[in-house]
Amino acid sequence: MTWRAVMALIGGLAGTGLWAIYRMAGDMVLPDRPMLALIAFTCAFFTGLLAMAGPLSLGRAALRAAGVAAVASALLVAMSLRFDLSSDMHGSFGVVAFLVLVLVPLPFCIAGGGRDYVQLFHHSWGIVVRFIAAALFTGIFWAVVFLSDSLLSIVGVQWIGQLIDHPGAWMVLTGVAFGLAIAVADELSDYVTPFLILRLMRLLIPVVLVVVAVFIIALPLRGVSGLFGGFSAAGTLLGICAAIATLVTVAVDRDDAHAVQLPLTVWSARALAAILPVPAALALWAIAVRVGDYGWTPSRVASVVAGGVGLVYGLVYLVAVPRRGWMNAIRRGNVWLAGGLVLLAAVWQTPLLDAQHIAAQDQADRIRAGRVEAPENVPFDQWGHAGKAARAELGELIPASPVLRPLEEILAVRPADQTVARDRLLAALPDHLRENLTESCNTRLPDGRPGCVMVIGPFLPDIPGDQALVLSTTGTIGLVQGPEGVERRDVVPDVWVSEREIADVLDGDLVFAPVRQNRLMLGGRGLTVAE
């Protein structure tokens, strides 16, 4: 019971910490980089602690989790320095590299950094199973909470609903439930094992072999043009590579005694290991053609890196297949490949492999050579400092992009005489929301008008103050003037507004329709008959 209480407390602290960070981020308590470091370290530390506590003592697990979290968060922050703000990192695959740096070292940390494959395999899949079991229990926990709230509401007891409605309560309770489930899974480690999952996955090995074999046989008969029609083909091939590597690893298991024994499955796994280089090479070929036609982008650099990883895995497996002890060769290879994957993830976040710089310089060279039809459409501004520097060097070779105009100048309001209400709402907007709206409004409709409009109206008649819907090409939000400032509200139903509909509103085509329903008020709730 003590261990369960400790793990539940750790989970609760994780939830509390994440909620506190969320509040701090909203209030902008810390500058950008320190806030990113705090978020990254907190997520990495509690993930590692929950994964390693049990197999290791709490103190050793905490120390090793802190070490992993410190390295991973430091590299993520270092990568963010390529950009003006850490929020500009979307599309940089920095989070993917961060997750690799956090998750892959965990079984090595539990095993003491050794290369004992039996221990590494056991702890790797043990972490997966414990987390799956904990996630399942957490889902059941919340189902019970909501059902309990509904049951007690019948007799007028509302305290569960009031508790979970409190901001942050769900994060804390989720952490408590998750940590408690991890503790129970550790206690029952003899029963909560990867055995069932591994056995089920082995059933897929012959199926995947047949699918891949049919693909390889049909490819020369049907032609390879489908590989180059878009980026999705390369992504599919890379996904197949990951699936094959996982299934082969499952087949060889921790040692020969636990590996697959059924001859059909053994030979299917061996064949999959042998043909793994084929989809990896095809993926690289498809990406290479795309790069030759359109040049480098950060996503294409990342895809080439992923394809290279798949090809290396494939070559290691291919070399192992002819050997008598081919399973042992694959096991040894997996240890070195995991270490290489961690190293690659670290390099990705350093200047040694700067995808934004590679993309910016390549696109700049293509523009100078006249190989880009619309240079103004190259998203240099999304590629951090390297992209902005490349754009500045190109100068007049790129047509000037529109300057982002202030929101008050471009956000039209309907009805048109509601400019005062619009200005009141805009003046009270949080900075981050104002920036998002400015970016949306600086996009254009086909007729050249700004792609946004604010509609003022009494959408919530029972609430005093200005209220509005802001329609834009990137989404729709509600704004309500409350006692503590402007609040953002979701729009019901959550629908995507088309450019044509925005144009109609700008043209003055407004129809306000009242809700055609009466509500029976019971304890602050409104009940009505659905249409």
Order of alpha helices (4+ residues) and beta strands (2+ residues): alpha-alpha-alpha-alpha-alpha-alpha-alpha-alpha-alpha-alpha-alpha-alpha-alpha-alpha-alpha-alpha-alpha-alpha-beta-alpha-alpha-beta-beta-beta-beta-alpha-beta-beta
